[in-house]
């Protein structure tokens, strides 16, 4: 399993060979988490004119690995050049990451480059929104009350097919509490 805890910083150069709109604005090779990735990125706009970057990362070492596809949104309220132009929190390999991007001049190539930062997010439960904290409390309470802790059986079950008991139908009053 790859170690994805290390912070990544790198750049993808502007695609000076772009001949069609569907080709990426930026393309190049990145070395992330000790593996080689092809990187492709497009500068896009929503229908309301809000800019964002679409980023695709494909593992060249393991072509069967799922492609990483991200949307990185324009950051409002930049106060310094160090603040990223684009920022998002995204799931990568079932982990939360803060993804930042800057479009920078690349004087060596007479073009631009996309600077990237990928950093694992340590969730701070103190900063969880109130609704999420309430839901977390309800979920923990439910699990404790039902003792929904997985247990390992003492001996293997026989290979015969067993039928499961039918689920009880909810009362009419209960079905009205379902929010969908």
Secondary structure, 3 states (H helix, E strand, C coil): CCCCCCCEEEEEEECCCCCCCCCCCEEEEEEECCEEEEEEEEEEECCCCCEEEEEEEEECCCCCCCCEEEEEEECCCCCCCCCCCEEEEEEECCEEEEEEEEEEEECCCCEEEEEEEEEECCCCHHHCCHHHHHHHHHHHHHHHHHCCCCCCCCCCCCCCCCCCCCCCCCCHHHHCCCCC
